[in-house]
């Protein structure tokens, strides 16, 4: 995507919705520019009327004019900056909402391939660069350009020959800016990448702090993070130097124009061809024009940062979604809750085949367990039912309805999920239980907690159901977190229940309490269980043994033990 295409899209999506406010801001930019030009022009009558003609009235009238002009300029600057700040932050907020929505609705497979650090970098670093380019540099560019035009107007009004000489360096300044912009874009791209790596490392260390300490890897992690910090620092320094490089070159080149104009003015002044008042006014305008000219020479390099950030943001926003529902998708109608997988194949990134033409049925109001070695395809089957993934071949149906023909909302509302690692949010216990049913009454929440064997420990907490669980619920034990997760499933009361090794990470005491709650939860539902501890599924109606993406055995616990196959080997390893 070219810079022009990026700018066009930015205009359509970010600038045009704010066009009214930007138009008002533009009016005040014009006022600022005119006020600056008027300040320079006033030097002409000030010299002429006060020092040459000795007009006493002008002694107080012109200073009052200067005060009035500067007051107008200051007020206009305040209003213009206020408007642009509001516009800029609105662009940031809207872009962040779009990005978060995209991430929230993104395919699970794609999200698992990306580290959260990259998203954090996009969300914070890139968006701020974009805002700086749009509302900062772009708007500042307009203001400085208008100011420069007004000051050049004063210069040409006073003496067009001197103005042409003073402008001789402008093409060279523009050429220099374009060269520096390319270097700036490269530095900005590298900085963003390193920012993503740094965010990833910080996230990993915060999540894995127990492992870091247990294996005494503090110094190793500090070294790794330090190296990333220094790499990012060097890129930021390079970017800053690239920005700053525009200043000495542009000032040096502009100096030639100023010196040339002053030399020519001196010659004409000695010959009596240039009045002093006109020269002073011209000189004032030329000196005032230097600041917006210098700012304009740096804007192009700054804009490249914004273009680079915008490109990364657009890549995220434009990423197509694989899991989509049909235009006329019907609502899922649950009658029994029978789930059938028919010749289902699944491959990861079209390379590693995970499931190979799997056919199986999950009878209604029954417990079906999936067992098998790690990587056999258990979790993949579970993820296919709520359409976290779609198979490359075959179909999945619920009560005879293809899951790809029904709406995602109706499909997922019919399914409750309890995962191996319970996910809690930094909310109260009450809010976590009611996460899938925001309008639940206190009575419903308490009943769900009782069913999940969670009410007793909740009642003993200082704030009861209003207790905040902290980040990821780490203020609670593993068993307590899991029981809250089960309470959430109870409250949802979905006809289909998916259990992903819900007790595998618990101690024996917690496992007993959680398993008791799970047994109640599974009653009268179509339940699919991924089991790590085979003792927990001995009473399952059907056990399906997976191996290398294929169904190797099917039967009850007793039948599979008698078969003397893979299941028996897996079972004996645990006892």
C-alpha positions as CSV (number, residue, x, y, z in Angstrom):
1,X,0.0,0.0,0.0
2,X,1.5,3.3,-1.1
3,X,1.6,6.4,1.1
4,X,-1.1,8.0,-1.1
5,X,-3.4,5.0,-0.6
6,X,-2.8,5.1,3.2
7,X,-3.5,8.8,3.3
8,X,-6.7,8.3,1.2
9,X,-7.9,5.6,3.5
10,X,-7.1,7.7,6.6
11,X,-9.1,10.5,5.1
12,X,-12.1,8.3,4.5
13,X,-12.1,6.4,7.8
14,X,-10.6,8.8,10.3
15,X,-10.6,12.4,9.0
16,X,-13.8,12.7,7.1
17,X,-16.0,11.8,10.1
18,X,-14.4,14.7,11.9
19,X,-14.6,17.1,8.9
20,X,-16.9,19.6,10.6
21,X,-14.6,20.1,13.6
22,X,-11.5,20.1,11.4
23,X,-13.2,22.8,9.2
24,X,-13.7,25.0,12.3
25,X,-10.0,24.3,13.2
26,X,-9.0,25.2,9.7
27,X,-10.7,28.6,10.1
28,X,-8.7,29.3,13.2
29,X,-5.5,28.2,11.4
30,X,-6.2,30.9,8.9
31,X,-6.7,33.4,11.7
32,X,-3.4,32.4,13.2
33,X,-1.6,32.7,9.9
34,X,-3.1,36.1,9.1
35,X,-2.3,37.3,12.6
36,X,1.3,36.2,12.2
37,X,1.5,38.0,8.8
38,X,-0.1,41.1,10.3
39,X,2.5,41.2,13.1
40,X,5.3,41.3,10.5
41,X,3.5,43.8,8.4
42,X,3.0,46.2,11.3
43,X,6.7,46.7,11.4
44,X,6.4,48.8,8.2
45,X,4.0,51.5,9.6
46,X,5.7,51.3,13.0
47,X,9.0,52.4,11.5
48,X,7.4,54.8,9.0
49,X,4.9,56.5,11.2
50,X,6.8,56.6,14.5
51,X,10.5,56.9,13.6
52,X,10.3,58.7,10.3
53,X,7.1,60.7,10.3
54,X,7.2,61.2,14.1
55,X,3.4,60.6,14.4
56,X,2.5,60.8,18.1
57,X,-0.8,59.0,17.6
58,X,0.9,55.9,16.3
59,X,3.1,55.7,19.4
60,X,0.1,54.2,21.3
61,X,-2.1,53.1,18.4
62,X,0.4,50.6,16.8
63,X,1.3,48.9,20.2
64,X,-2.4,48.5,20.9
65,X,-2.7,46.9,17.4
66,X,0.1,44.5,18.2
67,X,-1.6,43.6,21.5
68,X,-4.9,43.0,19.8
69,X,-3.3,40.9,17.0
70,X,-1.4,38.8,19.5
71,X,-4.5,38.3,21.7
72,X,-6.5,37.2,18.6
73,X,-3.6,34.8,17.7
74,X,-3.3,33.4,21.2
75,X,-7.1,32.8,21.5
76,X,-7.2,31.2,18.0
77,X,-4.3,29.0,18.9
78,X,-6.0,27.8,22.1
79,X,-9.2,27.0,20.3
80,X,-7.4,25.3,17.3
81,X,-5.2,23.2,19.6
82,X,-8.3,22.2,21.7
83,X,-10.2,21.1,18.7
84,X,-7.3,19.1,17.2
85,X,-6.7,17.4,20.6
86,X,-10.3,16.3,20.8
87,X,-10.2,15.2,17.2
88,X,-7.0,13.3,17.7
89,X,-8.1,11.5,20.8
90,X,-11.4,10.6,19.1
91,X,-9.4,9.1,16.2
92,X,-7.4,7.1,18.8
93,X,-10.4,5.9,20.6
94,X,-12.3,4.9,17.5
95,X,-9.3,3.1,16.0
96,X,-8.7,1.2,19.3
97,X,-12.3,0.1,19.4
98,X,-12.1,-1.1,15.9
99,X,-8.9,-3.0,16.6
100,X,-10.3,-4.6,19.8
101,X,-13.5,-5.6,18.0
102,X,-11.4,-7.2,15.3
103,X,-9.3,-9.1,17.8
104,X,-12.4,-10.1,19.8
105,X,-14.2,-11.6,16.8
106,X,-11.0,-13.0,15.2
107,X,-10.6,-16.7,14.5
108,X,-9.2,-18.6,17.4
109,X,-6.6,-20.3,15.3
110,X,-5.2,-16.9,14.1
111,X,-5.1,-15.5,17.6
112,X,-3.2,-18.6,18.9
113,X,-0.6,-18.0,16.2
114,X,0.0,-14.4,17.4
115,X,1.5,-13.3,20.7
116,X,-0.5,-10.8,22.8
117,X,2.6,-8.6,22.8
118,X,2.1,-7.8,19.1
119,X,-1.5,-6.8,19.7
120,X,-0.5,-4.6,22.7
121,X,2.1,-2.9,20.5
122,X,-0.5,-2.3,17.8
123,X,-3.1,-1.1,20.3
124,X,-0.9,1.4,22.1
125,X,2.2,2.3,20.2
126,X,0.9,2.3,16.6
127,X,-2.3,4.1,17.4
128,X,-0.5,6.9,19.1
129,X,1.8,7.3,16.1
130,X,-1.2,7.4,13.8
131,X,-2.8,10.1,16.0
132,X,0.5,12.1,15.9
133,X,0.5,11.9,12.1
134,X,-3.1,12.8,11.5
135,X,-4.0,15.3,14.1
136,X,-0.5,16.4,14.9
137,X,1.8,16.6,11.9
138,X,-1.0,16.8,9.3
139,X,-2.8,19.6,11.1
140,X,0.4,21.3,12.1
141,X,1.5,21.1,8.5
142,X,-1.6,22.9,7.3
143,X,-1.2,25.6,10.0
144,X,2.5,26.1,9.2
145,X,1.8,26.1,5.5
146,X,-0.9,28.8,5.9
147,X,1.4,30.8,8.1
148,X,4.3,30.5,5.6
149,X,2.0,31.6,2.8
150,X,0.9,34.7,4.7
151,X,4.4,35.6,5.6
152,X,5.6,35.1,2.0
153,X,2.7,37.3,1.0
154,X,4.1,40.1,3.2
155,X,7.6,39.5,1.8
156,X,6.4,39.7,-1.8
157,X,4.3,42.7,-1.0
158,X,7.3,44.5,0.4
159,X,9.8,43.4,-2.2
160,X,9.3,40.5,-4.7
161,X,12.9,40.4,-5.7
162,X,14.1,39.9,-2.2
163,X,11.4,37.3,-1.6
164,X,12.6,35.3,-4.6
165,X,16.2,35.3,-3.4
166,X,15.1,34.2,0.1
167,X,13.1,31.3,-1.3
168,X,16.0,29.9,-3.3
169,X,16.7,27.2,-0.7
170,X,13.1,25.9,-0.6
171,X,13.5,23.2,-3.3
172,X,16.6,21.9,-1.6
173,X,14.8,21.7,1.8
174,X,12.0,19.7,0.2
175,X,14.4,17.3,-1.5
176,X,16.2,16.8,1.8
177,X,13.0,16.1,3.6
178,X,12.0,13.4,1.1
179,X,15.3,11.6,1.6
180,X,15.1,11.7,5.4
181,X,11.5,10.4,5.2
182,X,12.6,7.1,3.7
183,X,15.1,6.5,6.6
184,X,12.4,7.5,9.1
185,X,9.9,4.9,7.7
186,X,12.6,2.1,8.0
187,X,13.4,3.2,11.6
188,X,9.7,3.3,12.6
189,X,9.1,-0.2,11.2
190,X,12.0,-1.6,13.2
191,X,10.9,0.2,16.4
192,X,7.4,-1.2,16.1
193,X,8.7,-4.8,15.7
194,X,11.0,-4.5,18.7
195,X,8.1,-2.9,20.7
196,X,6.1,-6.0,20.0
197,X,8.9,-8.3,21.1
198,X,9.4,-6.3,24.3
199,X,5.7,-6.4,25.1
200,X,5.8,-10.2,24.5
201,X,8.8,-10.7,26.9
202,X,7.1,-8.6,29.6
203,X,3.9,-10.5,29.3
204,X,5.7,-13.9,29.4
205,X,7.7,-13.0,32.4
206,X,4.7,-11.7,34.4
207,X,2.7,-14.8,33.5
208,X,5.6,-17.2,34.2
209,X,7.1,-15.5,37.2
210,X,6.8,-18.7,39.4
211,X,8.8,-20.7,36.8
212,X,11.4,-18.0,36.5
213,X,12.0,-18.0,40.2
214,X,11.8,-21.7,40.6
215,X,14.5,-22.3,38.0
216,X,16.5,-19.3,39.1
217,X,16.4,-17.6,35.7
218,X,16.0,-14.0,37.0
219,X,19.3,-12.8,35.6
220,X,18.8,-14.6,32.3
221,X,15.4,-13.0,31.8
222,X,16.7,-9.6,32.9
223,X,19.5,-9.9,30.3
224,X,16.9,-11.0,27.6
225,X,14.6,-8.1,28.4
226,X,17.5,-5.6,28.7
227,X,18.8,-6.6,25.2
228,X,15.3,-6.0,23.8
229,X,15.1,-2.6,25.6
230,X,18.5,-1.5,24.2
231,X,17.6,-2.6,20.7
232,X,14.4,-0.6,20.9
233,X,16.3,2.3,22.5
234,X,18.8,2.3,19.6
235,X,16.0,2.3,17.1
236,X,14.3,5.2,18.9
237,X,17.5,7.1,19.0
238,X,18.0,6.5,15.3
239,X,14.5,7.7,14.6
240,X,15.0,10.8,16.7
241,X,18.4,11.6,15.0
242,X,16.7,11.2,11.6
243,X,14.0,13.7,12.7
244,X,16.6,16.0,14.1
245,X,18.8,15.8,11.0
246,X,16.3,17.8,9.1
247,X,16.9,20.9,11.4
248,X,20.6,21.6,10.8
249,X,20.4,21.0,7.0
250,X,17.3,23.0,6.6
251,X,18.6,25.8,8.7
252,X,21.9,25.8,6.8
253,X,20.2,25.9,3.5
254,X,17.7,28.5,4.6
255,X,20.6,30.6,5.9
256,X,21.8,30.9,2.3
257,X,18.5,32.4,1.3
258,X,18.4,34.8,4.2
259,X,22.0,35.8,3.7
260,X,21.5,36.3,0.0
261,X,18.4,38.4,0.6
262,X,20.1,40.5,3.3
263,X,23.2,41.1,1.0
264,X,21.0,42.2,-1.9
265,X,18.9,44.4,0.4
266,X,22.1,46.0,1.7
267,X,23.3,46.9,-1.7
268,X,19.9,48.4,-2.6
269,X,19.7,50.2,0.7
270,X,23.1,51.8,0.1
271,X,21.9,53.0,-3.3
272,X,18.7,54.4,-1.6
273,X,16.4,52.0,-3.5
274,X,15.0,50.2,-0.5
275,X,13.3,52.2,2.3
276,X,14.2,51.2,5.8
277,X,10.6,50.5,6.9
278,X,10.0,48.2,4.1
279,X,13.2,46.3,4.7
280,X,12.5,45.9,8.5
281,X,9.0,44.6,7.7
282,X,10.5,42.2,5.1
283,X,13.1,41.1,7.5
284,X,10.5,40.5,10.2
285,X,8.4,38.4,7.9
286,X,11.4,36.4,6.7
287,X,12.5,35.6,10.2
288,X,9.0,34.6,11.3
289,X,8.7,32.4,8.2
290,X,11.8,30.5,9.3
291,X,9.9,28.6,12.1
292,X,7.0,27.2,10.0
293,X,9.5,26.4,7.3
294,X,11.6,24.4,9.7
295,X,8.5,22.6,11.0
296,X,7.4,21.8,7.5
297,X,10.8,20.3,6.7
298,X,10.4,17.9,9.7
299,X,6.7,16.9,9.1
300,X,7.4,14.5,6.2
301,X,9.7,12.4,8.4
302,X,7.2,12.4,11.2
303,X,4.4,11.4,8.8
304,X,6.3,8.3,7.7
305,X,6.0,7.0,11.3
306,X,2.3,7.5,11.0
307,X,2.1,5.8,7.6
308,X,4.1,2.9,8.9
309,X,1.8,2.5,11.9
310,X,-1.3,2.9,9.8
311,X,-0.1,0.1,7.5
312,X,0.2,-2.2,10.5
313,X,-3.2,-1.2,11.8
314,X,-4.8,-1.7,8.4
315,X,-3.2,-5.2,8.2
316,X,-4.9,-6.1,11.4
317,X,-8.3,-4.5,10.5
318,X,-8.3,-6.0,7.0
319,X,-7.5,-9.5,8.1
320,X,-10.3,-11.7,6.7
321,X,-12.3,-13.8,9.2
322,X,-12.5,-17.5,8.4
323,X,-15.3,-18.4,10.7
324,X,-18.3,-16.6,9.3
325,X,-22.0,-17.3,9.3
326,X,-24.2,-17.5,6.2
327,X,-26.3,-14.4,5.3
328,X,-29.5,-16.2,5.9
329,X,-28.3,-18.4,8.8
330,X,-31.1,-19.9,10.8
331,X,-31.5,-20.2,14.5
332,X,-30.3,-23.5,16.0
333,X,-33.3,-25.5,17.2
334,X,-32.3,-27.9,20.0
335,X,-34.7,-30.8,20.4
336,X,-32.5,-33.6,21.8
337,X,-29.0,-32.3,21.6
338,X,-27.5,-35.1,19.5
339,X,-24.2,-34.2,17.9
340,X,-22.8,-36.0,14.9
341,X,-19.4,-35.6,13.2
342,X,-19.5,-37.0,9.7
343,X,-16.2,-37.7,7.9
344,X,-14.5,-34.7,9.5
345,X,-10.9,-33.8,8.6
346,X,-8.9,-30.9,10.1
347,X,-5.5,-29.7,9.2
348,X,-3.4,-27.0,10.9
349,X,-2.3,-24.4,8.3
350,X,-3.1,-26.9,5.6
351,X,0.1,-28.8,6.6
352,X,-0.2,-31.0,9.7
353,X,-3.3,-33.1,9.6
354,X,-4.9,-33.3,13.0
355,X,-8.1,-35.2,12.3
356,X,-8.5,-37.8,9.5
357,X,-12.1,-38.4,8.4
358,X,-13.5,-38.7,11.9
359,X,-17.1,-40.0,12.2
360,X,-18.7,-40.2,15.6
361,X,-21.9,-39.4,17.5
362,X,-22.6,-37.8,20.8
363,X,-26.0,-39.2,22.0
364,X,-28.4,-36.8,23.7
365,X,-28.4,-36.7,27.5
366,X,-25.3,-38.8,27.7
367,X,-21.6,-38.5,28.6
368,X,-19.1,-39.1,25.8
369,X,-15.4,-39.0,26.8
370,X,-12.4,-38.4,24.5
371,X,-9.1,-39.9,25.6
372,X,-5.8,-40.5,23.9
373,X,-2.2,-39.4,23.9
374,X,-1.2,-35.7,23.6
375,X,-1.7,-34.4,20.1
376,X,-4.2,-37.1,19.2
377,X,-6.9,-34.6,18.3
378,X,-9.1,-34.5,21.4
379,X,-9.2,-30.7,21.8
380,X,-9.6,-30.2,18.1
381,X,-12.9,-32.1,18.2
382,X,-14.1,-30.1,21.1
383,X,-13.2,-26.8,19.3
384,X,-15.0,-27.8,16.2
385,X,-18.4,-28.1,17.9
386,X,-18.8,-24.4,18.8
387,X,-17.1,-23.5,15.5
388,X,-13.9,-22.2,17.0
389,X,-12.5,-23.9,13.9
390,X,-14.1,-25.3,10.8
391,X,-13.1,-28.6,9.2
392,X,-11.6,-28.8,5.8
393,X,-13.8,-31.8,5.0
394,X,-17.0,-33.3,6.4
395,X,-19.7,-31.7,8.5
396,X,-20.9,-31.4,12.1
397,X,-24.6,-31.4,12.9
398,X,-26.7,-30.9,16.0
399,X,-30.1,-32.5,15.9
400,X,-29.7,-32.8,12.1
401,X,-28.7,-29.1,11.6
402,X,-25.4,-28.4,10.0
403,X,-23.5,-26.1,12.4
404,X,-22.3,-24.0,9.5
405,X,-25.9,-23.3,8.4
406,X,-27.0,-21.8,11.8
407,X,-26.1,-18.5,13.4
408,X,-23.0,-18.4,15.6
409,X,-25.0,-16.7,18.4
410,X,-27.6,-19.5,18.5
411,X,-25.0,-22.2,18.3
412,X,-22.8,-20.9,21.0
413,X,-25.7,-20.0,23.3
414,X,-26.5,-23.7,23.3
415,X,-23.1,-24.6,24.6
416,X,-21.4,-24.2,27.9
417,X,-17.6,-24.6,28.2
418,X,-15.5,-25.5,31.2
419,X,-11.8,-25.4,30.4
420,X,-8.7,-26.9,32.0
421,X,-7.5,-23.5,33.1
422,X,-10.5,-21.6,34.4
423,X,-10.7,-18.1,33.0
424,X,-11.8,-15.4,35.4
425,X,-11.8,-11.6,34.8
426,X,-10.8,-8.9,37.1
427,X,-14.3,-8.4,38.3
428,X,-16.3,-9.5,41.3
429,X,-17.3,-13.1,41.9
430,X,-20.9,-12.2,41.2
431,X,-19.9,-10.7,37.8
432,X,-17.7,-13.6,36.9
433,X,-20.5,-16.2,37.5
434,X,-23.0,-14.1,35.6
435,X,-20.5,-13.4,32.7
436,X,-22.7,-15.3,30.2
437,X,-26.0,-14.0,31.6
438,X,-25.6,-10.4,32.6
439,X,-29.3,-10.0,33.7
440,X,-29.2,-12.9,36.2
441,X,-30.7,-12.2,39.5
442,X,-28.8,-12.5,42.8
443,X,-30.9,-15.6,43.6
444,X,-30.0,-17.2,40.3
445,X,-26.3,-16.5,40.9
446,X,-26.4,-17.9,44.4
447,X,-28.2,-21.1,43.2
448,X,-25.6,-21.6,40.5
449,X,-22.8,-21.2,43.1
450,X,-24.5,-23.7,45.4
451,X,-24.8,-26.2,42.6
452,X,-21.1,-25.8,41.9
453,X,-20.2,-26.3,45.5
454,X,-18.9,-22.7,45.6
455,X,-21.3,-21.0,47.9
456,X,-19.7,-21.9,51.2
457,X,-16.2,-20.6,50.3
458,X,-17.7,-17.5,48.7
459,X,-19.7,-16.7,51.9
460,X,-16.6,-16.8,54.0
461,X,-14.8,-14.1,51.9
462,X,-14.8,-10.6,53.3
463,X,-17.1,-9.1,50.7
464,X,-18.8,-12.3,49.7
465,X,-20.1,-12.3,46.2
466,X,-18.8,-8.7,45.7
467,X,-15.2,-9.8,46.3
468,X,-12.9,-8.9,43.5
469,X,-11.0,-11.9,42.2
470,X,-8.0,-10.0,40.9
471,X,-6.1,-10.4,37.7
472,X,-7.0,-13.8,36.2
473,X,-8.5,-14.8,39.5
474,X,-5.2,-15.5,41.2
475,X,-6.4,-14.3,44.6
476,X,-8.3,-17.6,44.7
477,X,-7.1,-21.2,44.7
478,X,-7.2,-23.4,41.6
479,X,-10.2,-25.4,42.9
480,X,-12.1,-22.2,43.8
481,X,-11.5,-20.7,40.4
482,X,-12.7,-23.9,38.7
483,X,-15.9,-24.1,40.8
484,X,-16.7,-20.5,39.8
485,X,-16.2,-21.5,36.2
486,X,-18.6,-24.4,36.8
487,X,-21.1,-22.0,38.4
488,X,-20.9,-19.9,35.3
489,X,-21.9,-23.0,33.3
490,X,-24.7,-23.8,35.7
491,X,-26.1,-20.3,35.3
492,X,-26.0,-20.5,31.5
493,X,-27.9,-23.8,31.6
494,X,-27.0,-24.8,28.1
495,X,-28.2,-28.2,26.7
496,X,-24.6,-29.0,25.5
497,X,-21.7,-29.1,27.8
498,X,-18.0,-29.3,26.8
499,X,-15.5,-30.2,29.5
500,X,-11.8,-29.7,28.6
501,X,-9.8,-31.6,31.2
502,X,-11.6,-29.6,33.9
503,X,-9.9,-31.4,36.9
504,X,-6.4,-32.2,35.5
505,X,-4.6,-29.4,37.3
506,X,-6.2,-29.8,40.7
507,X,-5.1,-31.5,43.8
508,X,-7.0,-34.5,45.0
509,X,-9.1,-32.6,47.5
510,X,-10.1,-29.9,45.1
511,X,-10.6,-32.5,42.4
512,X,-13.2,-34.3,44.6
513,X,-15.2,-31.1,45.2
514,X,-15.0,-30.0,41.5
515,X,-15.9,-33.5,40.2
516,X,-18.9,-33.6,42.5
517,X,-20.1,-30.3,41.0
518,X,-19.3,-31.5,37.4
519,X,-21.4,-34.7,38.0
520,X,-24.4,-32.6,38.9
521,X,-23.7,-30.2,35.9
522,X,-23.6,-33.1,33.4
523,X,-27.0,-34.4,34.3
524,X,-29.6,-34.3,31.5
525,X,-27.1,-32.7,29.0
526,X,-25.2,-33.8,26.0
527,X,-21.7,-33.8,27.5
528,X,-18.4,-34.2,25.8
529,X,-15.5,-34.7,28.2
530,X,-11.8,-34.6,27.5
531,X,-10.3,-36.6,30.2
532,X,-6.7,-36.6,31.6
533,X,-7.5,-38.6,34.6
534,X,-9.2,-41.7,33.3
535,X,-10.7,-42.5,36.7
536,X,-13.1,-39.5,36.2
537,X,-14.7,-41.0,33.2
538,X,-15.2,-44.6,34.2
539,X,-19.0,-44.0,34.3
540,X,-19.1,-42.3,30.9
541,X,-21.8,-43.7,28.5
542,X,-19.2,-43.9,25.7
543,X,-15.4,-43.5,25.6
544,X,-13.7,-42.7,22.3
545,X,-10.0,-43.4,22.1
546,X,-8.1,-41.2,19.7
547,X,-4.6,-41.8,18.3
548,X,-2.8,-39.7,15.7
549,X,-6.1,-38.2,14.4
550,X,-8.0,-41.5,14.1
551,X,-10.5,-43.3,16.2
552,X,-8.7,-46.3,17.5
553,X,-11.3,-47.7,20.0
554,X,-14.9,-47.0,21.1
555,X,-16.8,-48.5,24.1
556,X,-17.5,-48.3,27.8
557,X,-14.8,-48.4,30.4
558,X,-15.2,-52.1,31.0
559,X,-15.4,-53.0,27.3
560,X,-12.2,-51.1,26.6
561,X,-10.4,-52.7,29.5
562,X,-11.4,-56.1,28.2
563,X,-10.2,-55.1,24.6
564,X,-6.7,-54.9,26.0
565,X,-5.9,-52.0,23.6
566,X,-4.6,-48.5,23.8
567,X,-7.1,-47.5,26.5
568,X,-6.1,-50.2,28.8
569,X,-2.4,-49.2,28.4
570,X,-3.3,-45.5,29.2
571,X,-5.4,-46.6,32.2
572,X,-2.7,-48.8,33.6
573,X,-0.1,-46.1,33.4
574,X,-2.1,-44.0,35.8
575,X,-2.5,-46.8,38.4
